[in-house]
Amino acid sequence: MKVTIDWSGSFQCRLATDPGPSNSSPTIYSATSGWTIAYGEPAFDRLIRLQSPVSLRTALVDSWEDTKVTSVVLSFPDGSSQTDETLKGKKVSYGTVVFDGPIPAQETLKGLEVSIGTSGEFTGKPSSPAQLTGAKFDKTRQGLYEPAKKAKLSQVKNPVRLGTIGTLMTNYAAFYGFWAETGTVTLNATGTAEFLRIPERNAHAVTEFNWEFSTKFFAFDGDTLTGRITGQLIGNLNPAPAFPFP
């Protein structure tokens, strides 16, 4: 038996960018400040948030959507499959996690802890670092950015921010077209969720599976410090132990 859990939604990452120091929170654009700017908001903290964004800005190219499980599919050795409602619609969190490393799109997800639900339904920690595998580029997505952002500029009331958007529009569009994903890593998982095959009604706990995790970040808007995310867990049921016969 295999369980496939997929999720999608928004992420926020309030981070400074090269050539600015990684722990800085620049208040105005300059050649030495990087291209992500604070406008009188709480200091940048680099946390990757999938829920409850901090000081969420206006003029979002993509509306904010809390990251939630979109599908759970159980697949069986006989080739049959069924959907499962156990975790569908539950919120997903990556814990207190940051992008960590000197090379953009090759960072590790430091502090990653994958959780689904708010009552301990699923929690997993990677057995090895989850690392991005490098930047890829979607030129079509890049072309969508500028017209979509210009259509939202009436929402921007801060003249400094408005001027920065105009200066960095091409840069923001380029980064909106980039995407990066992790390699697959195994998770050590616990939780109260159970996966039930119908009609046999035999349920299997989270701890009965070997879990693999991967995720993808894309459509990051350097103005609003938000982007889109997808992710997947695949759990393969541990084989039943063999009992020797006398």
N, C-alpha and C positions, 0 to 999 in steps of 0.2 A: 504494500500500500504506500502511496506517495501523496503528500499534501503540498499544494502550491498556493501560496498566499501572496497576493499582489496588492500594492497600495500606490496612491498618487496624491498630489496636492501641491501646496506652496511651501517654500522655505525662506527664512530670513537669515541673513548673515551680515551683521554690522561690523565690517572689518576695514582696516586701513590697507592701502595697496601701495606697491612699489612706485616710486622710490621712498615713500614715507616709512618710518619705523612701524613694525607690525602691531605695537601697542599704542599707537597714536590715534588721535581723533581730530583730524584737521578741520578747521572751521571755514576755510576758504581755499579755493583751488589755487595752486601754484605749481611750478615745474618740479618742486621738491616735495610736494605733499601727497602725490598719488592722485587717483581719480575718483575716490569715494570720500565724500565730504559730510561733516556734521553741521547741522544748522540749529544750534542752541538746544540740542537733545541730550539725553544721557550719553556718557562716553561710550565709544565702541567697545565691545567685549568679545568679538569673534565667534560667539556661540551660534550654532546652527539650530535655529528654532523651526519646528514644524507646526507648532501651535502657539497661540498667545504672542503675536509679534509685539515688539517694544517700539513705541512711538511710530507706528505704521504711517508712512507718508501717503500723500495724495498722488494723483496722476499715475496710478499703477497701470502698466501696459496689460498685465494679466491680473484679474481680480484675485484677491486673497481667498484661498480655500484651505482650511485646516486639512492636514494630511490624514487620510483615513484608508482603511482596508476597502478595496473595491471588489475583490473576488476571492473566494476560497474554493478550490477544486480538489476533490479526492479522486485519485486514479488507482485502479486495481490491476493485479496481474492478469486477469482475464480480458483486459482491454476496455472494460467498462469504466465509467466515471460518474460522479455526481457532484453537484454544488453543495456547499455546507454554509449554514448561516451562523456558525459559532462565533466568528470574529468579524464578519462582514459589517462595515460601517463603524468599526471601532477606531479610535484615534491612535495614531502611531507617533512614537517619540524616539529620538536617538540619544536621549540623555543629555548630559553636560558635555557636549562634543564640540571640537573645533577642528578646522583645517590646520594641520601641523606639518611644516616642512618648507624648505627654501625654494622649491621649484613649483610654480603654479601648475595645477591640474595633475600633479604627482604627489600631493600631500597624503598623509595618512589621516584617518578620522580618529583623532586622539580623544579618548574618553567615551568611545562609542558603547552604548548599551541600548539594544533594540527592545522596546516595549510596545505591546499592543493592549489597548484597554486601560482602564484606570483602577482596576481591582485585582491586579496580579494575574490576568489571563495568560500573558506570555511575556517573558523577559529572557533575553539572551545576550551573552557577552562573547565577543570573538576570541577564538583560541590563538589567533595571530592577528597582526595589524591589518585593518581594512585600508587599502591604499588605492588612490585614483591611478588610472593606467595611462594618463596623458590626454591632452586636449584634442577634440575633433571639432569640425566646423560644418555648420549647416548654413549655406549661403542664402537659401530661401528664407530661413528664420531671420537672418540678419536684415533682409530687405523689408521685413514686416515692422521693424522697430520704429524707424523715424516717423512714418505717417501715423502710427498708433500713438506715439508719444506726443506728437504735435496736436493731435485731436484732444488730448487731455490737459494741455498746458493752461487752460483757463482755470483749472483747479489749483494751480500753484500761485500762492499769494506772496511768497517771500521773493523779493526782487534779486537777492544774491543767488538763491537757488535757481531762479529762472535764467539768470545770466550764465551760471555754470552749466546748465543743461544745454544752452545754445553753444557754448564753447566746446563741450565734450560730446555732442550728439553723435558724431561719427565713431568715437571711441566706444560709447555706450552701445551703439548698434552692433559693432564688431563683437563685443563680449556677449551680447544677447544671442549671437549666432553660435557661440562655443558651447560644447557640452563635454562632460567627462563622467566616467563610470568607474566603479571599483571592480577589481577582480573578485572572484567568488571566495568567501572565507567561511569556515565552519563556526557555528555558534554552540556554546554550552548553554542549554535552555532549560528553564523551569516554568511552571505556570499551572493555573487551574483549568485551562481550556481542555476540552476533550473532543475528539473527532470520531463521529459516529457513522458507521456504514448501515444503510437502510436496504433491505428490511431485516438483516441479521441482528441489528441492534448491538453489535459488539463495539464498544467505545475504546479508544486508545488515547492515553494521556500524552501531553507535550514531551515528557521525559522518555517516552518510548521511541522517539524518532532521532535520527541524525539530521541536523539542520545545517543548511547552507544559505548564506546571505549575500545579496548584491544590491547595489543602488546606483542611480544615475541622477546627476544634477545638470540642469540646462536652463536656457532662457533667463540668465541672470541679468537684472537691470541695475547697473551701477548707480543710477539716480535713486531708486527706491530701496536698494539693497535687498531685493527679493528676487526669487526665481521659482522654477518648477522642479519637482522631484518625483521620481518613481522608485519603487523598490520591490524586491521579491525575496521570499523565503521558500525554500524547497526542503521538505522533510521526508526522509525515507525511513519507513518503519524498520526498527531493528529486527533481525530474524529471531524467531522464537528459540530459546535455548534447547539443545538436544539433551534428553535424559537417557542415560545408559540403561539398557534392560538387563535384568539379572540373567 
